Amino acid sequence: MTRRLEGTVALVTGASSGIGHATALELAREGAAVALVGRREDRLTGLAAEISEAGGKALVVPAPSPPPRPPRKRSSGPSRALAAWTSWSTTPASCSSGPPPART
């Protein structure tokens, strides 16, 4: 198998779980040295060990959680109009141009 990314370095945020975790593993399999950034240091350390055991290189970079934000007041305008929406998708298949449909 050719390791296409041999000699490169990748920084992966959110590497402690989900897509970030899977991305870090795949980059390491392809030969990249990987900097693993995330909030859960124990999971990053486990991932780094897994990468090292497979012959790769990984560096754990714990990221602190952001401080809690105070509650915001609701404003008028677009943010108030969108407050009723319960979900939003940015996938190309579901995006459309123009304003949201009128509520009836």
C-alpha positions in Angstrom: 0.0 0.0 0.0 1.3 3.5 -0.9 1.3 6.0 1.9 0.4 9.0 -0.1 0.8 11.5 2.8 4.2 10.4 4.0 6.2 13.4 5.1 3.2 15.6 5.7 1.6 16.9 9.0 -2.1 17.2 9.5 -3.9 19.1 12.3 -7.3 17.6 13.1 -9.7 19.4 15.4 -12.4 17.5 17.1 -10.2 14.4 17.0 -11.6 12.9 20.3 -14.7 11.6 18.6 -16.8 11.2 15.5 -15.7 12.5 12.1 -12.5 14.1 13.6 -11.5 10.8 15.1 -12.1 8.9 11.9 -10.3 11.6 9.9 -7.2 11.4 12.1 -7.1 7.6 11.8 -7.3 7.8 8.0 -4.7 10.5 7.7 -2.4 8.5 9.9 -3.0 5.3 7.8 -2.0 7.3 4.7 1.3 8.3 6.4 0.6 11.8 7.8 1.9 12.8 11.2 -1.2 14.0 13.0 -1.8 16.7 15.6 -4.9 15.6 17.5 -6.8 18.6 18.9 -9.9 18.2 21.1 -11.3 18.7 24.6 -11.3 15.1 25.9 -7.6 14.5 26.6 -8.2 10.9 27.6 -9.7 10.0 24.2 -7.0 11.9 22.4 -4.4 10.0 24.3 -6.1 6.7 23.4 -6.2 7.7 19.7 -2.5 8.7 19.8 -1.6 5.3 21.2 -3.7 3.5 18.5 -1.9 5.5 15.8 1.5 4.9 17.4 0.9 1.2 17.7 0.1 1.1 13.9 3.5 2.8 13.2 2.2 6.4 12.9 3.1 9.6 14.6 0.6 11.6 16.7 0.7 14.6 19.0 -2.0 15.2 21.6 -3.1 18.9 21.8 -5.8 19.3 24.5 -8.1 22.3 23.8 -9.8 23.9 26.8 -13.6 24.2 26.8 -14.8 27.7 26.1 -16.1 29.6 29.2 -19.9 29.6 29.5 -21.6 32.6 27.9 -24.2 34.7 29.6 -27.7 34.4 28.2 -28.4 36.7 25.3 -31.5 38.8 24.9 -33.6 38.0 21.9 -33.4 40.6 19.2 -35.8 41.6 16.6 -35.2 41.1 12.9 -33.8 38.0 11.2 -32.7 36.3 14.4 -36.2 36.5 15.8 -37.7 35.3 12.6 -35.5 32.3 12.5 -36.0 31.5 16.2 -39.0 29.4 15.4 -37.0 27.1 13.2 -36.0 23.9 14.9 -33.4 22.7 12.5 -31.3 23.9 9.6 -29.4 22.0 7.0 -26.5 23.2 4.9 -26.2 20.1 2.7 -26.3 21.0 -1.0 -29.3 18.7 -1.6 -31.5 20.6 0.7 -30.4 24.2 0.2 -32.5 26.6 -1.8 -32.2 30.3 -2.5 -34.6 32.9 -1.4 -36.3 33.6 1.9 -37.8 30.8 4.1 -41.4 29.8 3.3 -44.1 31.9 5.0 -45.6 30.3 8.1 -49.3 29.6 7.9 
